[in-house]
């Protein structure tokens, strides 16, 4: 290692040092859970060296939603999430979520996400509006509508279960990576259903249709107080 090289726990992004683990001290978000047909998800996951988790025969849990990061090491920004429940084939205890798409609206977090963890981040216009008990999030790429989701507010839910850690899998430049992702949620509200999806005319919209969206959400979760921690990514395997 060069004498001036930084330790492995420090990354340089756009000339700034990012120290591990990355902390999110305050965020809010809304997520919706779906059960998608296993076939299309299996094709997507196989390209990354993963396989779907199917708690019900032929169905894969998926999460769609958005986050508003208010105070964290990567700045203030909005983010939209598409994730599929997965595992490494033949590896016990490897269940996690594959981050399929993760648009954001700020350059620094976009580059950090791509280079540190291999997250599929790209710059998008993300507009969030709230009217009464409904919140709507719209995502556009190059002035083309990709996806919009409208969420209905639920009822207060218990949120004193402590921190939860799961593995986030990403696949970029032929490398499968696993990132330990820890979350602590408070001020939560939940309801059955509660989410409506609209897909646009972008190629990513077509990919979401291929996965089986839109479908009726199982439930929706509003998170009023969210903290997170992202550790360094660990390569799992390399694929040509």
Beta strands, then each sheet from edge to edge (+ up, - down):
strand 1: 10-13
strand 2: 16-19
strand 3: 22-37
strand 4: 50-52
strand 5: 59-72
strand 6: 77-88
strand 7: 96-101
strand 8: 125-131
strand 9: 134-141
strand 10: 144-152
strand 11: 155-156
strand 12: 164-172
strand 13: 175-192
strand 14: 195-199
strand 15: 219-238
sheet 1: 1+ 2-
sheet 2: 4+ 6- 5+ 3- 15+ 13- 11+
sheet 3: 4+ 6- 7+ 12+
sheet 4: 8+ 9- 10+ 14-
end
